Amino acid sequence: DFATPRAILTGHDYEITCATICAELGLVISGSKEGPCLIHSMNGDLLRTLEGPETLEGPENCLRPKLIQASREGQCVIYYENGLFCVFSVNGRLQATMETDDKIK
């Protein structure tokens, strides 16, 4: 038997650095090296783009996602390379941010 993909997710211009699946909501959330995080349905439809805070602009401050976790309640926590945590709703709305100097793994 050969495995075939259920869906092919498109939208990132750079390599994927992190991803999570929220089976309860039927969502796949992924982040790429030089771009925003994307929310796809399990069928492959691009639903939303999660943009970080606008205060960090410019290529030297580009938000590079390292870790993503989604909850069944519709919250998505993203940890960026520069020590910034962001909480988004699955509707794409930024709800909270927090900066830390700790190394998160």
Residue pairs with C-beta under 8 A, 6 or more apart in sequence:
6 42
6 43
6 44
7 40
7 42
7 43
7 44
8 44
9 28
9 30
9 38
9 40
9 44
9 46
10 44
10 46
11 38
11 40
11 46
12 30
12 32
12 35
12 38
13 32
13 34
13 35
14 32
14 33
14 34
14 35
15 32
15 33
16 30
16 31
16 32
16 33
17 31
17 32
17 33
17 64
17 65
17 66
18 30
18 31
18 65
18 66
18 67
18 68
19 28
19 29
19 30
19 31
19 68
20 28
20 29
20 30
20 68
20 69
20 70
21 27
21 28
21 29
21 42
21 70
22 28
22 29
22 70
22 71
22 72
24 72
25 70
25 72
25 74
25 90
26 41
26 42
27 39
27 40
27 41
27 42
27 47
27 70
27 90
28 39
28 40
28 41
28 42
29 37
29 38
29 39
29 40
29 50
29 68
29 70
29 76
30 37
30 38
30 40
30 68
31 37
31 38
31 64
31 65
31 66
31 68
31 78
32 38
32 65
33 64
34 62
34 64
36 49
36 50
36 51
36 52
36 63
37 49
37 50
37 65
37 68
37 76
37 78
38 46
38 48
38 49
38 50
39 46
39 47
39 48
39 49
39 50
39 76
39 90
39 92
40 46
40 47
41 47
48 90
48 91
48 92
49 92
50 76
50 78
50 86
50 88
50 92
50 94
51 92
51 94
52 63
52 78
52 80
52 84
52 86
52 94
53 84
53 86
53 94
53 97
56 62
56 63
56 82
56 84
61 82
63 80
63 81
63 82
63 84
64 80
64 81
64 82
65 78
65 79
65 80
65 81
66 79
66 80
66 81
66 104
67 78
67 79
67 104
68 76
68 77
68 78
68 79
69 76
69 77
70 76
70 77
70 90
74 89
74 90
74 91
75 87
75 88
75 89
75 90
75 95
76 87
76 88
76 89
76 90
77 85
77 86
77 87
77 88
78 85
78 86
78 88
79 85
79 104
80 86
83 99
83 100
83 101
83 102
83 104
84 97
84 98
84 99
85 97
85 98
85 99
85 100
86 94
86 96
86 97
87 94
87 95
87 96
87 97
88 94
88 95
89 95
